[in-house]
Amino acid sequence: MILLDELSYNAVLEKSQKRNLDIGGWLGWFLKCYQRAIRHSETLLAELLTRGERVIEPMSGR
């Protein structure tokens, strides 16, 4: 996710480094990025499970 939003990552990192090493802004950005990554992973996993159910269902005789 960081690679997808590299420009804002660099901007917030640079801002944090120039403000007496206050990492609050960077930490907030990072946690939002982490949250987006988790949500994306949950979506992908749900899609994979749905596909898997479609494959297994016919084999189970239901």
PyMOL CGO cylinders between C-alpha atoms (Angstrom):
from pymol import cmd
from pymol.cgo import CYLINDER

trace = [
    CYLINDER, 0.00, 0.00, 0.00, 2.85, 2.42, 0.69, 0.3, 1, 1, 1, 1, 1, 1,
    CYLINDER, 2.85, 2.42, 0.69, 4.08, 1.98, -2.87, 0.3, 1, 1, 1, 1, 1, 1,
    CYLINDER, 4.08, 1.98, -2.87, 0.64, 2.91, -4.19, 0.3, 1, 1, 1, 1, 1, 1,
    CYLINDER, 0.64, 2.91, -4.19, 0.69, 6.16, -2.24, 0.3, 1, 1, 1, 1, 1, 1,
    CYLINDER, 0.69, 6.16, -2.24, 4.40, 6.92, -2.39, 0.3, 1, 1, 1, 1, 1, 1,
    CYLINDER, 4.40, 6.92, -2.39, 4.04, 10.67, -3.00, 0.3, 1, 1, 1, 1, 1, 1,
    CYLINDER, 4.04, 10.67, -3.00, 1.99, 11.30, 0.13, 0.3, 1, 1, 1, 1, 1, 1,
    CYLINDER, 1.99, 11.30, 0.13, 4.28, 8.97, 2.09, 0.3, 1, 1, 1, 1, 1, 1,
    CYLINDER, 4.28, 8.97, 2.09, 7.32, 11.00, 1.11, 0.3, 1, 1, 1, 1, 1, 1,
    CYLINDER, 7.32, 11.00, 1.11, 5.52, 14.27, 1.86, 0.3, 1, 1, 1, 1, 1, 1,
    CYLINDER, 5.52, 14.27, 1.86, 4.42, 13.24, 5.34, 0.3, 1, 1, 1, 1, 1, 1,
    CYLINDER, 4.42, 13.24, 5.34, 7.82, 11.72, 6.11, 0.3, 1, 1, 1, 1, 1, 1,
    CYLINDER, 7.82, 11.72, 6.11, 9.62, 14.88, 5.04, 0.3, 1, 1, 1, 1, 1, 1,
    CYLINDER, 9.62, 14.88, 5.04, 7.23, 17.02, 7.07, 0.3, 1, 1, 1, 1, 1, 1,
    CYLINDER, 7.23, 17.02, 7.07, 7.82, 14.85, 10.14, 0.3, 1, 1, 1, 1, 1, 1,
    CYLINDER, 7.82, 14.85, 10.14, 11.59, 15.12, 9.79, 0.3, 1, 1, 1, 1, 1, 1,
    CYLINDER, 11.59, 15.12, 9.79, 11.46, 18.91, 9.59, 0.3, 1, 1, 1, 1, 1, 1,
    CYLINDER, 11.46, 18.91, 9.59, 9.29, 19.35, 12.70, 0.3, 1, 1, 1, 1, 1, 1,
    CYLINDER, 9.29, 19.35, 12.70, 11.62, 18.41, 15.54, 0.3, 1, 1, 1, 1, 1, 1,
    CYLINDER, 11.62, 18.41, 15.54, 11.15, 14.73, 14.77, 0.3, 1, 1, 1, 1, 1, 1,
    CYLINDER, 11.15, 14.73, 14.77, 7.46, 14.82, 15.72, 0.3, 1, 1, 1, 1, 1, 1,
    CYLINDER, 7.46, 14.82, 15.72, 6.22, 11.58, 14.16, 0.3, 1, 1, 1, 1, 1, 1,
    CYLINDER, 6.22, 11.58, 14.16, 2.55, 12.09, 15.01, 0.3, 1, 1, 1, 1, 1, 1,
    CYLINDER, 2.55, 12.09, 15.01, 1.59, 13.02, 11.44, 0.3, 1, 1, 1, 1, 1, 1,
    CYLINDER, 1.59, 13.02, 11.44, 3.59, 10.18, 9.97, 0.3, 1, 1, 1, 1, 1, 1,
    CYLINDER, 3.59, 10.18, 9.97, 2.21, 7.69, 12.48, 0.3, 1, 1, 1, 1, 1, 1,
    CYLINDER, 2.21, 7.69, 12.48, -1.35, 8.75, 11.65, 0.3, 1, 1, 1, 1, 1, 1,
    CYLINDER, -1.35, 8.75, 11.65, -0.63, 8.35, 7.94, 0.3, 1, 1, 1, 1, 1, 1,
    CYLINDER, -0.63, 8.35, 7.94, 0.98, 4.96, 8.50, 0.3, 1, 1, 1, 1, 1, 1,
    CYLINDER, 0.98, 4.96, 8.50, -1.93, 3.65, 10.58, 0.3, 1, 1, 1, 1, 1, 1,
    CYLINDER, -1.93, 3.65, 10.58, -4.43, 4.73, 7.91, 0.3, 1, 1, 1, 1, 1, 1,
    CYLINDER, -4.43, 4.73, 7.91, -2.30, 3.01, 5.29, 0.3, 1, 1, 1, 1, 1, 1,
    CYLINDER, -2.30, 3.01, 5.29, -2.13, -0.11, 7.44, 0.3, 1, 1, 1, 1, 1, 1,
    CYLINDER, -2.13, -0.11, 7.44, -5.91, -0.05, 7.88, 0.3, 1, 1, 1, 1, 1, 1,
    CYLINDER, -5.91, -0.05, 7.88, -6.42, 0.21, 4.10, 0.3, 1, 1, 1, 1, 1, 1,
    CYLINDER, -6.42, 0.21, 4.10, -4.06, -2.73, 3.58, 0.3, 1, 1, 1, 1, 1, 1,
    CYLINDER, -4.06, -2.73, 3.58, -5.99, -4.85, 6.07, 0.3, 1, 1, 1, 1, 1, 1,
    CYLINDER, -5.99, -4.85, 6.07, -9.31, -3.98, 4.44, 0.3, 1, 1, 1, 1, 1, 1,
    CYLINDER, -9.31, -3.98, 4.44, -7.87, -4.82, 1.03, 0.3, 1, 1, 1, 1, 1, 1,
    CYLINDER, -7.87, -4.82, 1.03, -6.59, -8.15, 2.34, 0.3, 1, 1, 1, 1, 1, 1,
    CYLINDER, -6.59, -8.15, 2.34, -10.00, -8.94, 3.84, 0.3, 1, 1, 1, 1, 1, 1,
    CYLINDER, -10.00, -8.94, 3.84, -11.66, -8.23, 0.49, 0.3, 1, 1, 1, 1, 1, 1,
    CYLINDER, -11.66, -8.23, 0.49, -9.20, -10.45, -1.38, 0.3, 1, 1, 1, 1, 1, 1,
    CYLINDER, -9.20, -10.45, -1.38, -9.62, -13.24, 1.14, 0.3, 1, 1, 1, 1, 1, 1,
    CYLINDER, -9.62, -13.24, 1.14, -13.41, -13.05, 0.93, 0.3, 1, 1, 1, 1, 1, 1,
    CYLINDER, -13.41, -13.05, 0.93, -13.22, -13.31, -2.87, 0.3, 1, 1, 1, 1, 1, 1,
    CYLINDER, -13.22, -13.31, -2.87, -10.89, -16.30, -2.66, 0.3, 1, 1, 1, 1, 1, 1,
    CYLINDER, -10.89, -16.30, -2.66, -13.16, -18.06, -0.17, 0.3, 1, 1, 1, 1, 1, 1,
    CYLINDER, -13.16, -18.06, -0.17, -16.16, -17.46, -2.40, 0.3, 1, 1, 1, 1, 1, 1,
    CYLINDER, -16.16, -17.46, -2.40, -14.32, -18.91, -5.39, 0.3, 1, 1, 1, 1, 1, 1,
    CYLINDER, -14.32, -18.91, -5.39, -13.19, -21.88, -3.32, 0.3, 1, 1, 1, 1, 1, 1,
    CYLINDER, -13.19, -21.88, -3.32, -16.75, -22.56, -2.18, 0.3, 1, 1, 1, 1, 1, 1,
    CYLINDER, -16.75, -22.56, -2.18, -17.90, -22.57, -5.82, 0.3, 1, 1, 1, 1, 1, 1,
    CYLINDER, -17.90, -22.57, -5.82, -15.28, -25.18, -6.65, 0.3, 1, 1, 1, 1, 1, 1,
    CYLINDER, -15.28, -25.18, -6.65, -15.82, -27.39, -3.61, 0.3, 1, 1, 1, 1, 1, 1,
    CYLINDER, -15.82, -27.39, -3.61, -19.64, -27.28, -3.59, 0.3, 1, 1, 1, 1, 1, 1,
    CYLINDER, -19.64, -27.28, -3.59, -20.14, -29.40, -6.74, 0.3, 1, 1, 1, 1, 1, 1,
    CYLINDER, -20.14, -29.40, -6.74, -17.61, -31.95, -5.47, 0.3, 1, 1, 1, 1, 1, 1,
    CYLINDER, -17.61, -31.95, -5.47, -19.37, -32.34, -2.13, 0.3, 1, 1, 1, 1, 1, 1,
    CYLINDER, -19.37, -32.34, -2.13, -22.62, -33.46, -3.73, 0.3, 1, 1, 1, 1, 1, 1,
    CYLINDER, -22.62, -33.46, -3.73, -24.77, -30.61, -2.44, 0.3, 1, 1, 1, 1, 1, 1,
]
cmd.load_cgo(trace, "trace")
